[in-house]
Amino acid sequence: MIRVGLIGCGFMGRMHANVYGILENTELALVCDNKVGRAEEFEKTFPTSRAATFDQMLSDDSIDVIDICLPTYLHCDHTVRALMAGKHVMCEKPMAMSLEEADRMIEAMNSSGKQLMLGHCIRFWPEYAYLKRAIDEGNLGDLLSINLSRTCEFPYWSSENWLADEKLSGGAALDLHIHDSDFAHYILGKPDSISSFGTIDATGPCHVFTMLTKGKIVAHLEGGWNLPHHVPFKMSFRAIFERGAMIMDGGPLTVYEVDKDPVIPEFPRMEAAGGGNISDLGGYYHELKYFADSLEAGRPFEIVTAQSSKDSLELTLEEIRQIKGR
């Protein structure tokens, strides 16, 4: 049984706690939050115990894994401390605020001999994983182009409104849009060209439009949280292949193959509790199951590596650089 210590009892912490309650090979043993009241409420909701401090959690020899669900600007320090304390680490995306911080995290992973995985959950989201398999297997021919989009109202629910401070979050580009930048990098590899435009407001780069090319493939990415209040969260994609298309845009994923009837693949829905803009636990479940199963089997991570997370961070930071330089 893998015993997990989770720090950060906000929305993402609750998503992860939901999953640990389902997985058969994990136990959420300890939680910690700088707001004592929030940790106490968390303890009432989930069968776990509360650590008074992060240091207390790190000093507990029974804890195998530290799950970091903290604001982005805290990722590097807490990850390095956990790795050097002899714990494996699951850290939420984005990896860090800078490439220098990402390098520190990778160096700590290598020197500690422990494993580090970043929470790029879209790689595990059932519809996106289905699309990745189709690209790899080539059943519809080569991928020609892809649109990836993620938009919403500003996420007002973040603790102490930390998402509104670009110095803490990196704005929508680094917190929201990076999901699609990461997925594009995941399916295409390092792009041949990058061209980014966007809107900047008090929260930083709040709406991003990027065009990537990789060989003959063109990818268009859009992400932003500067829509008016009450506009619902929406993630979508449209992938065009030589012999068909896969579209998820406000409805279920639909596969359109030349000379065949459209097909709607079925994916089980897993209800999640905890607020925020996601009600389906599926992506988080598959992500954390992969993390736990890999640790249990002693296998290195392949779907998400620390280096691939740094590569996606580098791509997103380049998008931000271009937006600010125009």
Secondary structure, 3 states (H helix, E strand, C coil): CEEEEEECCCHHHHHHHHHHCCCCCEEEEEEECCCHHHHHHHHHHCCCEECCCHHHHHCCCCCCEEEECCCHHHHHHHHHHHHHCCCEEEEECCCCCCHHHHHHHHHHHHHHCCCEEEECHHHCCHHHHHHHHHHHHCCCCCEEEEEEEEEEECCCCCHHHHHHCHHHHCHHHHHHHHHHHHHHHHHHCCCCEEEEEEEEECCEEEEEEEEEEECCEEEEEEEEEEECCCCCCEEEEEEEECCEEEEECCCCCEEEECCCCCECCCCCCCECCCCCCCCECHHHHHHHHHHHHHHHHCCCCCCCCHHHHHHHHHHHHHHHHHHHHC
